C-alpha cells in the first residue's frame, strides 16, 4: 500500500469522489484513492455537479418524450437514488433514528449502526422524498432544472466537507473514519468550488443558496456534536440530504 499522498489537488480525485459518492461504473485507482483519503474531498462539489447534470439530463429526456413534469421529477429521484446507491438517504434515516431514538451517546451510535430502520427514520425518508419530489416538480415545470440541479448537487455535497473537517469521528470505525478528516484548506477549496459552480449556474441567487446552506449545515453539525460528540458517515449523508431538500424548497420560492 502506497504512502499517504499529501498533494493538495489531484485531478484523479474527481473520479475517486464519483466512485465514493455514486455507483457509476468508473475505473478508480483504489490504491491511490486510499492514499489520498480525505484530501480528495475537495472534488465532492465537482462530483455533485456531475450527478446533478445527469439527473437534469434524465428529466430533459422524459420531457422530450412527453412525460409530465411531475412524473419526470419522480423518475429523476429514482434515477439519482440508483446512481448513488441511496447511501445519503440511508444516512438520513439512520441519523434520525439514532439521534432522536437513543437516550445517550452510546445508544444513539448503536442505533445508527443497526441496519433496521425505526419510526424516526421512516418519517424522515417519507417526508424528505415527498418534499423533494414536490419541489423538484415545481422546478421542472418552470424549466429551470438544469441550473438548479447542477448548483444544488455541488453545494449539497460540498457541505459534507466542512463537517468532516470540523467535527471529530464519533466512532472508531465506519466509512467516515476510513476516509479520514480533510485539512481545513481542503474544506475551503470545496466550498469555493461549490460557490463558483453555483454562481455560474444561478448568478445572484447564489447568495441565498450560500446563506441557507450555511444555516442548515451549522445547525446539523451542532446537533451531531451535542448528541454523539462528532460525525459519522451517516451524519455526512444526512448533511447532503438536508441541504438538498432545503435548497430545492428555496428554489421553488426564487
C-alpha positions in Angstrom: 0.0 0.0 0.0 1.5 3.3 -1.0 2.2 6.1 1.5 -0.3 8.9 2.2 -0.4 11.4 -0.7 -0.2 14.9 0.7 -0.7 16.7 -2.7 -3.4 19.4 -2.2 -5.2 18.8 -5.5 -5.0 15.8 -7.8 -7.3 15.6 -11.0 -7.8 11.9 -10.2 -9.7 13.0 -7.1 -12.7 13.8 -9.2 -13.0 10.1 -10.4 -12.3 9.0 -6.8 -15.1 11.3 -5.5 -17.6 10.0 -8.0 -16.6 6.4 -7.1 -17.2 7.1 -3.4 -20.4 9.1 -3.8 -22.1 7.1 -6.5 -22.4 3.7 -8.1 -21.4 4.8 -11.5 -19.3 2.2 -13.4 -16.0 4.1 -13.1 -12.5 2.7 -13.0 -11.0 4.0 -9.8 -7.4 3.5 -8.8 -8.2 2.2 -5.3 -4.6 2.3 -4.1 -4.2 5.9 -5.0 -7.7 6.8 -3.7 -6.9 5.2 -0.3 -3.6 7.1 -0.2 -5.4 10.4 -0.9 -8.1 9.7 1.7 -10.0 12.8 2.8 -7.7 15.1 0.8 -9.8 14.1 -2.3 -12.9 15.7 -0.6 -12.2 19.0 -2.4 -13.7 17.2 -5.5 -17.1 16.4 -3.8 -18.8 19.5 -5.3 -17.5 18.6 -8.8 -18.9 15.1 -8.4 -22.2 16.6 -7.1 -22.4 18.9 -10.1 -21.9 15.9 -12.4 -24.6 13.9 -10.7 -26.9 16.9 -10.8 -26.3 17.2 -14.6 -27.1 13.5 -15.2 -30.3 13.9 -13.2 -31.2 17.0 -15.3 -30.5 15.0 -18.5 -32.9 12.3 -17.4 -35.6 15.0 -16.8 -35.0 16.6 -20.2 -35.3 13.3 -22.0 -38.5 12.5 -20.1 -40.0 15.9 -21.0 -38.9 15.5 -24.6 -40.9 12.2 -25.0 -44.0 13.8 -23.5 -43.8 12.8 -19.8 -45.4 15.4 -17.4 -43.1 17.4 -15.1 -44.4 15.7 -12.0 -43.7 12.2 -13.4 -40.4 13.4 -14.8 -39.4 14.6 -11.3 -40.3 11.3 -9.8 -38.2 9.4 -12.4 -35.3 11.8 -11.7 -35.5 11.0 -8.0 -35.5 7.2 -8.8 -32.5 7.7 -11.1 -30.4 9.7 -8.7 -31.2 7.3 -5.9 -30.0 4.4 -8.1 -26.9 6.3 -9.2 -25.9 7.0 -5.5 -27.0 3.6 -4.1 -29.3 5.5 -1.7 -26.3 6.0 0.5 -27.3 9.5 1.5 -30.9 8.5 2.1 -29.6 5.7 4.3 -27.5 8.2 6.3 -30.6 10.4 6.8 -32.7 7.6 8.1 -30.0 6.2 10.4 -29.2 9.6 11.7 -32.8 10.5 12.7 -33.3 7.0 14.2 -30.1 7.3 16.3 -30.1 11.0 17.3 -33.7 11.0 18.4 -34.2 7.4 19.3 -31.4 7.0 21.8 -31.1 8.4 25.3 -27.3 8.7 25.5 -24.3 8.8 23.1 -23.6 5.0 23.1 -27.2 4.1 22.5 -27.5 6.6 19.7 -24.4 5.3 17.9 -25.6 1.7 18.4 -29.0 2.6 16.8 -27.3 4.3 13.9 -25.1 1.3 13.2 -28.1 -1.1 13.3 -29.4 -2.0 9.8 -33.0 -1.9 10.9 -35.0 1.2 10.4 -37.3 2.8 13.0 -40.1 5.3 13.1 -37.9 8.4 13.1 -36.0 7.0 10.0 -39.2 6.1 8.1 -40.7 9.5 8.8 -37.5 11.3 7.7 -37.4 9.4 4.5 -41.1 9.7 3.6 -41.2 13.4 4.3 -37.9 14.1 2.7 -38.7 12.3 -0.5 -42.2 13.7 -0.7 -41.0 17.3 -0.3 -38.1 16.8 -2.7 -40.5 15.4 -5.3 -42.9 18.3 -5.0 -40.1 20.9 -5.0 -38.4 19.3 -8.0 -41.7 19.0 -9.9 -42.2 22.8 -9.4 -38.6 23.5 -10.7 -39.1 21.2 -13.7 -42.4 22.8 -14.6 -40.6 26.2 -14.6 -38.0 24.7 -16.9 -35.2 25.6 -14.5 -33.9 22.1 -13.7 -30.5 22.3 -15.4 -29.0 25.2 -13.4 -30.9 24.3 -10.2 -29.8 20.6 -10.1 -26.2 21.3 -11.1 -25.8 24.0 -8.4 -27.7 22.0 -5.7 -25.7 18.9 -6.5 -22.5 20.8 -6.0 -23.4 22.7 -2.8 -25.1 19.8 -1.0 -22.1 17.6 -1.4 -19.6 20.4 -0.6 -21.5 20.9 2.7 -20.2 17.5 3.8 -16.5 18.6 3.7 -16.5 21.3 6.4 -18.5 18.9 8.7 -15.8 16.3 8.1 -13.1 18.8 8.9 -14.7 20.5 11.9 -16.1 17.5 13.8 -14.1 14.6 15.2 -15.0 11.0 14.4 -17.8 9.8 16.7 -16.8 6.1 16.5 -13.5 4.2 15.9 -14.7 2.5 12.7 -17.0 3.1 9.7 -16.8 4.9 6.3 -16.1 8.3 7.8 -13.2 7.0 9.9 -11.8 5.1 6.9 -11.9 8.2 4.6 -10.4 10.4 7.4 -10.7 14.1 8.1 -9.6 16.6 5.5 -7.4 19.6 6.3 -9.1 23.0 6.6 -7.7 24.1 3.3 -9.4 21.2 1.5 -12.7 22.3 3.0 -12.2 25.8 1.8 -11.4 24.6 -1.7 -14.5 22.5 -1.8 -16.7 25.4 -0.6 -15.0 27.8 -3.1 -15.6 25.4 -6.0 -19.2 25.0 -5.0 -19.6 28.7 -4.8 -18.2 29.2 -8.3 -20.3 26.4 -9.8 -23.4 27.9 -8.2 -22.5 31.4 -9.3 -22.1 30.2 -12.9 -25.4 28.3 -12.8 -27.6 30.7 -10.9 -26.0 34.1 -10.8 -27.1 36.4 -8.0 -29.4 33.7 -6.5 -26.1 32.2 -5.2 -26.2 34.5 -2.1 -29.4 32.8 -0.9 -28.1 29.4 -1.6 -25.0 30.1 0.4 -27.0 31.5 3.3 -29.4 28.6 3.5 -26.7 26.1 3.1 -24.6 27.7 5.9 -27.6 27.7 8.3 -28.7 24.2 7.6 -25.2 22.8 7.8 -24.3 24.7 11.0 -27.4 23.6 12.8 -27.0 20.0 11.8 -23.3 19.9 12.7 -24.1 21.4 16.1 -26.8 18.8 16.7 -24.4 16.0 15.8 -21.7 17.3 18.2 -24.2 17.7 21.0 -25.8 14.3 20.6 -22.9 12.0 19.6 -19.8 14.1 20.0 -18.9 14.2 16.3 -19.6 12.9 12.9 -20.1 9.6 11.1 -20.8 8.5 7.6 -24.5 8.7 8.4 -24.2 12.2 9.6 -22.4 13.2 6.4 -25.1 11.6 4.3 -27.8 13.4 6.2 -25.9 16.6 5.7 -26.2 16.2 2.0 -29.8 15.2 2.1 -30.9 18.1 4.3 -29.0 20.6 2.2 -30.5 19.2 -1.0 -34.0 19.4 0.5 -33.6 22.9 1.9 -32.2 24.2 -1.4 -34.8 22.6 -3.6 -37.5 24.2 -1.4 -35.6 27.5 -1.6 -35.5 27.3 -5.4 -39.3 27.0 -5.6 -39.6 30.4 -4.0 -37.0 32.1 -6.2 
